[in-house]
Amino acid sequence: MNLRILGLLCLFCLSNHILFAQEKVTLSGIVSDSSNNETLIGVNILFPELSTGATTNEYGFYSITLPKGSYKLVVSYLGYQDISETIDLNESLTKNFSLSESVENLDEVIIKENVEKLNIRKPQMSINSLTANTIKQIPVVFGEADVIKAITLLPGVTTAGEGASGFNVRGGAADQNLILLDEATIYNSSHLFGFFSVFNPDAIKDLKLYKGGIPARYGGRVSSVLDIYQKEGNSNKFHMNGGIGLISSRLLAEGPINKGQGSFLLAGRATYAHLFLPLFEVENKAYFYDLNTKISYKLNQNNNVYLSGYFGRDVFSLNESFKNTYGNTVLNFRWNHLFSDKLFSNLSLIYSDYYYGLRLDFVGFNWDSGIRNFNLKYDFKHYVSDKIKLQYGLNSIYHKFNPGEITPSSSDSGINADKLIDKYAFENAIYLDVEHKLTNRLMASYGLRYSSFLRLGQDELNVYENNQAVNFNQELQVYEKAEPIGTETYSRSDIIKSFGNFEPRVALAYELNNNSSIKASYNRLSQYLSLISNTSSPTPLDVWAPSGKYIEPQILDQVALGYFRNFKENMYSLELETFYKKVENRIDYIDGADLIANDAIEQVILNGEAKAYGLEILFRKNEGRFKGWIAYTLSKSEQRTPGRTPVEPGINNGEWYSTPYDKTHDLSFTGSYDFNKKWRFNANFIFQTGQPVTYPNAQYEYNGISIPNFGLRNENRLPAYNRLDISATYVPKPEKNKGWQGEWVFGIYNVYNRRNAASIQFQENRDTGVNEAVRLSIFGIVPSISYNFKF
């Protein structure tokens, strides 16, 4: 009898649960721009009465489950007019929204992350997002809008200096950043050795930089993720825009394919300053060109396909006897499928290639190297309930590494053809991300990623005594290359070595009140590829190497704690974050390491460790005629490589020393002032501690030759770096919103002509015979003018 009663009670509870579940319905749909039908990322769909809401994903899709009823709904996106209406939810409903741009330019907000109350509650932290408009307003050298230069104005992000490629995040190396363009990996983010970035701001739709709290759907790098999506193109009408500058120009065309169903986008950039060099009897050349493409098509209500690509090349030559060509090529086919109003999927097939070529006619050879991969990704976003959202998926990447191939450039060349051994690898991962509303004030994001790396067989692999490719000479107290005792040969299907790592991620946000919250995060990441370079910033000649028998994967653990607050109804915002991270198996180099065209790179590297910690402050003014932010970072970045045995000293006697990208103080200010509808003024100021370098601390003479003696690694610093840039934008006819629309942009880079040191070289003065230090500066004051247009 008791069992019957218990069974009836369970049936009653289950029935009530089913009835309760049936009382909930799902609202879903797509949010797009009314003028061009471009889907919008990160739009807030808010229900103020329920203190809940949703945001659109990378393809403009949203889904939220609510109890049946009638509610006020607000659709809000910065730079666009809000939509506010009452909606009756008596059954599951698909509802799309089209937003119109705000006609009042003064309402535009520069940075869009964390300015809505909903984002105060979100557990995401250590994330910054920039609009394309903001990037275009920041004054830069030569007047060319630059994505990489823009993100270095954010806390925790620095560069190795003027004319240096790449960027550093929270004391990490440039090769530790995962850079994605429409989900495809970009291996070199710079044009002309760092003067420009490879990203055309006209073609960019959304940009997010993850410095910490990185979701489990990302992997493969241990420092940061820069995730960039291209525009889809205008599916309503044909449109063009572009710009003409002193040394470069750009042009973008977009329009419909079967109006309302599909669209295309084609954008190109090129420099042409080299065309004028012959007028000055200069035969050297340095230029770049790139092309962004995208085709989008809506097959039906539940299926969309996209085909996007990027192609870029840099060319640098000296008197036709030396020619350097390098660049990225990516291609991505994506299929979006909506299984239901709660389950969204994206399948991607991605090809990525980085090529480096060198021709030396005066020596008589050509050099080619690069890295190529094929990537299959399948991702799902599951809107389980109003409290739980899941993201899960898998990806598999096939890597091919070409360390270098040398061929004679002519029939009379004395160079023999040679090929460094190609390397191959498979990188695989599965992941699960959970966004969980635990209480009205506490939200969590947690997940797990499992990654594996299979180093595949190659034609020949060196074998060393005791498996040590580097020997320590106790008599001379130096590290030396070990001589191979033999070689091993593998077939392509063989696995030389395999690695596997679990990578947990967790982030928490506790809402103190409607305007403030505290957040904390922890993540572990693995990196199986390493950039073989002993310079402070990547160069085109650097080679990517996979983990294997002699190179261990890098493993990062990072924790962060932050306080976030909005003031005066989001007019001002403050973000404070402190972080600590540690990296295992960071590559270090023995003294005198030869990295170029080295087929046995394991003979000059040692595995060490790195750590970084610091405090980041970001204060912003988001609204009004004057907008901008102040960013400050106080941090320390160090590494060490202790001896492998008690008799070995390691590098720098096994002590911690500053990494080449350690910047104790990093202060930046960015401001924009709308004087009137025709004039807008912008400025940014940067101050950074000089980067660590190694200076000679003594000298001695041998056979009449003066030989310098260098101190410990990176125990000195270059002088502090600082610079002020300004620009003014003039719009002749601001009221015109149809036909040809143009604007003039006037800029001055480095207003007070600061000669910042890119390096300091110690040499003997030929006239006096006295040793001297010579400062190398890249830029002084650089004025610029450009004309932007659209029609």
Buried (B, 14 or more C-beta within 10 A) or exposed (E): EEEEEEEEEEEEEEEEEEEEEEEBBBBBBBBBBBBBBBBBBBBBBBBEEBEBBBBBBBBBBBBBBBEEBEBEBBBBBBBBBEBEEEBEBEEBBEBEBBBEBBEEBEBBBBBBBBBBBBBBBBBBBBBBBBBBBBBBBBBBBBBBBBBBBBBBBBBBBBBBBBBBBBBBBBBBBBBBBBBBBBBBBBBBBBBBBBBBBBBBBBBBBBBBBBBBBBBBBBBBBBBBBBBBBBBBBBBBEEBBBBBEBBBBBBBBBBBBBEEEBBBBBBBBBBBEBBEEBEEEEEEEBBBBBBBBBBBBBBEEEEEBBBBBBBBBBBBBBBEEEBBBBBBBBBBBBBBBBBEEBBBBBBBBBBBBBBBBBBBBBEBBBBBBBBBBBBBBBBBBBBBBBBEEBBBBBBBBBBBBBBBBBBBBBEEEBEBEEEBBBBBBBBBBBBBBBBBBBEEEEBBBBBBBBBBBBBBBBBEEBBEBEEEEBBBBEEEEEEBBBBEBEEEEEBEEEEEBBEBEBEBEBBBBBBBEEEBBBBBBBBBBBBBBBBBBBBBBBBBBBBBBBBBBBBBBBBBBBBBBBBBBBBBEEBBBBBBBBBBBBBBBBBBBBBEEBEBEBBEBBBBBBBBBBBBBBBBBBBBBBBBEEEBBBBBBBBBBBBBBBBBEEEEBBBBBEEBBBBBBBBBBEBBBBBBBBBEEEBEBBBBBBBBBBBBBBBBBEEEEEEEEEEEBEBEEBBBBBBEBBBBBBBBBBEBEEBEEEEEEBBBEBBBBBBBEEBBBBBBBEEEBEEEEEEEEEEEEBBBEEBEBEBEBBBE
